[in-house]
Amino acid sequence: MFAMKPEWRLKLRLFAAKLMIKFGKLKHAEYSSAELKEIIDKYLPIGFKIDVPVGKGDLTLLEAQISMPKNCNVINIEILGSIIIGPVGSPIYRAHLIVKLEAHPIYEPATNTVSVDKVLVADMQLVNDEYAIIEDSRDLLSLLFPRPLQNLLSGTVKSAFGLMTGGVSDVASNYLKLYLSGSKQRVFDYHRPQIETLVNDFAKTDALRYELDPANFEEQLFCLYGKEVAVEDGLLRFKF
């Protein structure tokens, strides 16, 4: 039996698909939420530094969940993250958070890339779980200052910062008052604008951009004849 060369077999498939597209028999290719999640998961977890008046802070985006509504051209991305503020191993603040993004899919023919546009942070909230901690005033000084210096301090947070900074300590002492209140939410609200900026920066990275693979038949087909991408019936459709 005659054995067709792979390159001719591919050309035949592409020709047959072109005819199906022309006569309306092939209208789109589809990607599910699970398939989109696999693409994003390659970039997670990812860490960012959080600016804090005292000590150090870290934001880590841990994992993402994807969903697509049936009646709206939008991709919903829900990211689980963690915030840790304070010394390694002895944080004064630790919490999980959920960030909910809304993004609109677009296709860039010049680069054969599917990406998102108009990314919106729709919601951001703390998770009330066993991971969360906030230390009280008894622990703050011991965690934030070296042990030799602790013996020189009067025992109050404000006087401690006055000694450390020569009196210019309003920003630092006001920041620590958030911890003295015992409210995890108040600390989170203080850092929320910066966290939102960091998440938006993440959304602009390659994590939410996908370059079509010419080795994949359906993706190569879309590179040749594709027109747009859109969310329909809970799926991301590559429309011919």
Secondary structure, 3 states (H helix, E strand, C coil): CCCCCHHHHHHHHHHHHHHHHHCCCCCEEEECHHHHHHHHHCCCCEEEEECCCCCCEEEEEEEEEEECCCCCCCEEEEEEEEEEECCCCCCCEEEEEEEEEEEEEEEECCCCEEEEEEEEEEEEEEECCCCCEECCHHHHHHHHCCHHHHCCCCCCHHHHHHHHHCCCCHHHHHHHHHHHCCCHHHHHHHHHHHHHHHHHHHHCCHHHCEECCCCCHHHHHHHHHCCEEEEECCEEEEEC
